[in-house]
Amino acid sequence: MHRTFTRQQLYDLVWSTSIVTLAESFDISDRGLAKTCARYQIPVPGRGYWAKIEAGQSAPKTPLWKIYNPTLEIVHIGGHKPAINPYVAFAIEAAAGTVRKSKEERQATAAPNQTTDGAEKGPSSRAPKAKVVFELVKRPYKAVTGLWQR
């Protein structure tokens, strides 16, 4: 089954079969399909709708709402990345390149002190941590003087 629909097509599918059955045919979870419908402002049948239909009772069908955002008219389900702004794509790629370069530099500087299994072979280039010494407070803050008594 193809995975690109208009809002009206997906609305008709959701109201003709249960979301669980429809989600299985798309190889996604029923909750994922419900979230997709919510994202594209497509109403879904409420709890007990299919039980009423099976029992022969009439159940109200929520109409498809009119939207004014043309980007929401085409619905892509599962595995498809929506098109993004080219400036954003450029910024993402530039940031990924910077991160890659930074990792390579860190690995290059760390490589001389490490063996192939990752263990350090020589003395560490890092300075030893200074021991922290706490001193007794001579004049504590007013709010804590009542809590501390000698």
Backbone bond lengths (Angstrom), bond angles and torsions (degrees), N, CA, C in turn:
res aa  C-N    CA-C-N  psi(-1)  N-CA   C-N-CA  omega(-1)  CA-C   N-CA-C  phi
1 M - - - 1.443 - - 1.527 108.84 -
2 H 1.323 117.68 134.23 1.455 119.36 -178.82 1.524 110.16 -70.44
3 R 1.312 115.78 160.28 1.456 120.49 -171.18 1.518 113.48 -116.60
4 T 1.315 118.60 13.84 1.452 121.74 176.61 1.523 108.05 -119.13
5 F 1.319 115.29 123.45 1.458 121.13 -175.51 1.513 109.50 -134.75
6 T 1.315 115.46 163.50 1.461 119.63 165.09 1.520 106.14 -85.78
7 R 1.302 116.91 166.51 1.465 119.94 178.89 1.524 110.49 -60.47
8 Q 1.325 116.51 -40.70 1.462 120.71 -178.34 1.530 111.25 -63.86
9 Q 1.335 117.27 -41.40 1.473 120.58 179.52 1.524 111.00 -63.84
10 L 1.333 116.75 -45.11 1.461 119.31 179.93 1.532 110.66 -67.18
11 Y 1.318 117.47 -37.30 1.461 121.68 176.29 1.528 110.10 -58.87
12 D 1.329 116.89 -46.23 1.462 120.60 179.10 1.524 111.54 -63.09
13 L 1.341 117.38 -39.59 1.468 120.53 178.37 1.530 111.50 -65.41
14 V 1.325 116.35 -44.46 1.467 120.89 -177.06 1.525 111.05 -64.45
15 W 1.337 117.69 -35.72 1.447 120.55 -178.51 1.529 112.86 -88.74
16 S 1.338 118.06 -4.37 1.469 120.02 177.99 1.530 112.24 -101.40
17 T 1.336 117.92 -25.91 1.467 121.86 176.33 1.519 108.80 -135.89
18 S 1.309 115.71 160.66 1.467 118.63 -178.30 1.527 109.88 -69.76
19 I 1.324 115.09 154.01 1.469 120.39 -178.43 1.521 110.35 -64.11
20 V 1.329 118.00 -35.64 1.465 121.19 179.98 1.532 110.28 -61.48
21 T 1.319 116.84 -47.32 1.462 121.12 -179.93 1.521 110.89 -66.24
22 L 1.303 116.97 -42.72 1.461 121.82 -179.93 1.527 111.25 -64.81
23 A 1.335 116.84 -41.15 1.468 120.79 179.73 1.527 110.89 -65.02
24 E 1.327 117.93 -37.46 1.463 120.34 177.41 1.525 111.09 -62.20
25 S 1.328 117.41 -37.98 1.460 119.61 179.33 1.528 111.85 -69.49
26 F 1.343 117.46 -24.22 1.467 121.59 176.77 1.529 112.30 -91.84
27 D 1.327 117.93 -3.98 1.470 123.70 -176.66 1.532 112.12 59.89
28 I 1.331 116.31 40.74 1.461 121.48 172.69 1.522 107.62 -132.02
29 S 1.314 116.76 171.49 1.464 119.83 179.63 1.526 110.18 -78.57
30 D 1.315 115.53 157.48 1.462 119.31 178.44 1.526 110.95 -65.07
31 R 1.325 116.48 -34.43 1.463 120.32 177.34 1.530 110.75 -67.02
32 G 1.330 116.39 -36.64 1.462 120.39 177.45 1.516 111.54 -63.97
33 L 1.328 116.76 -40.58 1.465 120.39 178.00 1.527 110.53 -67.59
34 A 1.326 117.15 -39.08 1.460 120.56 178.18 1.535 110.42 -64.11
35 K 1.331 117.53 -38.94 1.459 120.77 177.70 1.520 111.26 -67.45
36 T 1.328 116.60 -37.18 1.466 120.10 176.50 1.515 110.31 -62.73
37 C 1.327 116.51 -43.19 1.462 120.32 177.99 1.530 110.68 -62.66
38 A 1.308 117.34 -40.57 1.461 120.75 178.50 1.529 110.55 -64.84
39 R 1.337 117.14 -40.24 1.458 121.62 -179.73 1.525 111.40 -61.84
40 Y 1.332 116.06 -37.69 1.464 120.60 -178.65 1.536 112.35 -97.59
41 Q 1.310 116.59 13.52 1.469 124.22 176.17 1.529 112.15 56.53
42 I 1.328 115.14 48.48 1.460 121.85 177.16 1.523 107.34 -108.50
43 P 1.329 119.25 118.75 1.459 120.59 179.77 1.526 110.91 -69.09
44 V 1.327 115.84 144.98 1.466 121.41 179.02 1.522 109.03 -117.77
45 P 1.335 117.45 156.87 1.469 119.76 177.92 1.521 111.35 -60.78
46 G 1.305 115.43 140.97 1.460 120.60 180.00 1.520 112.17 -79.10
47 R 1.297 114.90 179.28 1.454 121.88 -179.76 1.530 109.68 -63.93
48 G 1.305 116.89 130.38 1.451 122.33 178.13 1.518 115.00 87.80
49 Y 1.327 117.44 -0.05 1.468 120.69 -178.16 1.524 110.39 -62.24
50 W 1.327 117.55 -48.06 1.468 120.56 -176.55 1.523 111.25 -71.45
51 A 1.328 118.53 -29.14 1.466 120.96 175.97 1.524 110.32 -66.45
52 K 1.323 116.96 -39.63 1.465 120.73 177.79 1.525 110.55 -65.61
53 I 1.320 116.55 -41.02 1.468 120.78 179.84 1.526 110.03 -63.45
54 E 1.350 116.39 -43.71 1.472 120.17 179.22 1.525 111.36 -64.33
55 A 1.321 117.18 -33.53 1.461 121.05 -178.96 1.527 112.06 -80.62
56 G 1.323 116.88 -3.10 1.456 120.13 177.83 1.520 113.94 85.78
57 Q 1.304 117.39 8.73 1.460 120.67 178.84 1.530 109.71 -87.41
58 S 1.306 114.78 160.32 1.468 117.70 176.23 1.524 108.55 -86.92
59 A 1.315 115.21 140.34 1.459 120.66 178.99 1.523 107.95 -127.42
60 P 1.329 116.85 136.97 1.464 118.67 -178.22 1.523 111.76 -69.36
61 K 1.307 116.59 141.70 1.461 123.21 179.85 1.524 107.35 -110.64
62 T 1.315 116.58 121.81 1.459 121.39 -179.87 1.526 109.03 -73.11
63 P 1.327 118.07 128.15 1.469 119.32 -179.65 1.525 111.76 -70.73
64 L 1.322 115.78 156.16 1.468 121.39 177.57 1.525 108.10 -73.87
65 W 1.319 115.34 127.79 1.456 120.53 -177.66 1.516 110.45 -76.33
66 K 1.313 115.53 146.29 1.451 120.69 176.39 1.523 107.76 -81.79
67 I 1.323 116.54 134.31 1.467 120.41 178.02 1.518 108.61 -121.28
68 Y 1.304 115.69 158.21 1.457 121.09 -177.92 1.517 112.62 -112.60
69 N 1.316 117.16 9.79 1.457 121.90 178.35 1.531 108.46 -102.94
70 P 1.338 118.53 108.17 1.461 119.78 -176.01 1.523 114.02 -67.30
71 T 1.346 118.37 -19.11 1.463 119.62 179.03 1.520 112.07 -71.35
72 L 1.326 117.65 -17.29 1.461 121.35 179.97 1.522 112.97 -91.45
73 E 1.323 118.04 0.42 1.461 120.44 -178.05 1.523 112.97 -73.64
74 I 1.330 118.19 -32.05 1.466 122.08 179.03 1.520 108.45 -101.55
75 V 1.331 116.27 126.31 1.469 122.36 -176.75 1.522 108.57 -109.08
76 H 1.339 116.30 126.64 1.462 122.35 176.22 1.521 107.20 -109.49
77 I 1.326 116.58 127.50 1.462 120.84 -177.23 1.517 109.98 -110.77
78 G 1.331 116.66 125.35 1.450 123.54 175.82 1.511 113.50 64.66
79 G 1.301 118.79 155.35 1.447 128.14 169.08 1.510 120.25 41.03
80 H 1.295 120.57 7.58 1.454 121.46 -178.53 1.517 108.95 -114.89
81 K 1.333 115.88 128.17 1.456 119.49 177.85 1.520 108.64 -90.22
82 P 1.317 117.79 126.92 1.459 119.21 177.78 1.529 110.46 -68.25
83 A 1.309 116.38 152.24 1.459 121.07 179.18 1.524 109.28 -64.41
84 I 1.340 114.91 139.02 1.455 118.61 178.96 1.516 109.28 -117.68
85 N 1.275 115.48 164.76 1.451 122.92 178.56 1.531 108.91 -58.22
86 P 1.338 119.77 133.06 1.465 121.02 -178.45 1.522 112.79 -62.02
87 Y 1.330 118.21 -30.16 1.458 120.16 177.88 1.526 110.59 -68.10
88 V 1.337 116.05 -38.08 1.460 120.30 177.87 1.529 109.77 -67.24
89 A 1.341 116.87 -41.90 1.460 120.63 178.72 1.523 110.28 -61.06
90 F 1.329 117.39 -40.91 1.457 121.01 178.56 1.523 110.52 -63.65
91 A 1.334 117.18 -43.33 1.465 121.27 -179.67 1.527 111.06 -64.32
92 I 1.329 117.05 -39.19 1.462 120.75 178.74 1.524 110.29 -64.50
93 E 1.322 116.49 -44.62 1.467 120.70 -179.80 1.527 110.90 -65.58
94 A 1.335 117.17 -40.51 1.464 120.54 178.78 1.527 110.83 -63.97
95 A 1.336 116.80 -41.41 1.466 120.28 179.05 1.522 110.70 -65.79
96 A 1.334 117.06 -41.10 1.466 120.17 178.65 1.520 110.58 -63.64
97 G 1.325 117.51 -38.90 1.463 121.06 177.65 1.518 111.99 -64.38
98 T 1.315 116.88 -40.43 1.461 121.33 178.35 1.527 110.86 -64.73
99 V 1.316 116.75 -41.99 1.465 120.59 178.56 1.528 110.40 -64.17
100 R 1.336 116.32 -44.17 1.471 120.72 178.30 1.525 110.90 -58.80
101 K 1.335 116.70 -46.16 1.464 121.70 -178.90 1.528 110.48 -63.23
102 S 1.319 116.77 -41.88 1.460 121.31 179.33 1.526 111.39 -63.11
103 K 1.344 117.07 -41.44 1.465 120.74 177.98 1.520 111.01 -63.17
104 E 1.340 116.40 -42.95 1.465 120.15 179.84 1.523 110.89 -62.74
105 E 1.343 117.54 -40.79 1.463 120.77 178.69 1.517 111.31 -64.46
106 R 1.344 116.78 -42.50 1.470 119.90 178.74 1.522 111.23 -63.88
107 Q 1.333 116.35 -40.63 1.462 119.44 179.23 1.517 110.96 -67.48
108 A 1.325 117.59 -35.47 1.465 120.76 -179.90 1.523 110.96 -67.96
109 T 1.338 118.15 -38.00 1.463 120.22 179.47 1.524 111.57 -77.08
110 A 1.304 118.05 -27.63 1.464 121.42 -179.86 1.522 111.48 -84.82
111 A 1.303 118.42 -20.39 1.464 122.44 -174.40 1.527 114.55 -61.82
112 P 1.330 122.12 -39.87 1.469 119.77 -178.66 1.521 114.28 -62.55
113 N 1.317 118.69 -28.31 1.464 121.68 -178.24 1.517 113.49 -92.15
114 Q 1.329 118.78 2.48 1.456 120.11 -175.77 1.520 111.05 -123.07
115 T 1.338 114.35 149.97 1.454 120.01 174.40 1.517 108.46 -89.57
116 T 1.326 116.67 -177.75 1.463 120.11 -177.34 1.513 112.24 -67.53
117 D 1.343 118.38 -26.38 1.462 119.59 -179.39 1.532 112.42 -88.39
118 G 1.336 118.22 3.63 1.448 121.20 175.06 1.521 113.71 95.28
119 A 1.336 118.86 -8.58 1.458 121.50 -179.82 1.529 109.47 -79.76
120 E 1.309 116.79 146.01 1.457 119.72 179.69 1.519 109.39 -77.24
121 K 1.348 116.05 139.71 1.458 119.44 -176.89 1.517 113.07 -102.11
122 G 1.300 118.80 -18.85 1.452 120.71 -177.92 1.506 110.83 -129.99
123 P 1.334 116.18 -172.30 1.458 118.69 177.78 1.525 110.25 -65.20
124 S 1.268 114.93 145.85 1.458 120.77 -176.55 1.520 110.40 -71.04
125 S 1.309 115.99 144.51 1.461 120.57 178.78 1.527 110.82 -82.58
126 R 1.304 116.74 -8.78 1.457 119.98 179.13 1.530 109.87 -80.43
127 A 1.316 115.09 145.70 1.457 120.09 177.43 1.520 109.00 -75.35
128 P 1.336 117.22 144.45 1.474 118.52 178.73 1.524 109.71 -66.11
129 K 1.309 114.81 147.77 1.460 119.87 -179.44 1.527 110.15 -72.21
130 A 1.310 115.24 137.70 1.455 120.70 178.79 1.528 108.82 -74.84
131 K 1.312 115.82 143.98 1.443 120.96 179.46 1.521 108.96 -74.46
132 V 1.320 116.51 133.89 1.456 121.38 -178.21 1.524 108.77 -89.43
133 V 1.319 115.75 127.37 1.458 121.64 179.28 1.523 107.83 -119.74
134 F 1.326 116.46 125.87 1.452 121.67 179.34 1.524 109.24 -96.81
135 E 1.318 116.06 135.99 1.454 121.26 179.24 1.526 109.36 -103.75
136 L 1.321 116.25 154.08 1.443 121.59 178.03 1.527 109.75 -69.88
137 V 1.310 116.69 135.52 1.458 121.53 -179.25 1.513 108.69 -78.86
138 K 1.336 116.26 125.92 1.465 120.89 -177.57 1.524 111.12 -80.62
139 R 1.319 117.40 -47.34 1.465 121.83 179.72 1.531 108.52 -124.33
140 P 1.339 119.11 94.66 1.465 120.23 179.77 1.525 111.37 -70.54
141 Y 1.290 115.78 160.70 1.460 122.30 179.17 1.528 109.42 -63.40
142 K 1.332 117.12 150.48 1.458 122.78 -175.10 1.533 112.77 -56.40
143 A 1.322 116.98 -38.82 1.464 120.45 -175.08 1.526 112.01 -68.02
144 V 1.333 118.42 -25.39 1.461 120.05 -177.25 1.520 113.22 -103.17
145 T 1.320 118.91 -5.03 1.474 119.91 -179.10 1.518 111.25 -64.46
146 G 1.328 118.68 -33.67 1.457 121.34 179.54 1.527 111.80 -70.90
147 L 1.311 117.95 -25.13 1.454 120.95 179.49 1.521 112.91 -79.32
148 W 1.330 116.18 -29.04 1.452 120.71 -175.94 1.523 110.09 -109.16
149 Q 1.286 116.01 122.45 1.463 119.67 179.09 1.514 107.91 -132.44
150 R 1.323 115.11 148.17 1.453 119.51 177.77 1.488 111.13 -92.07
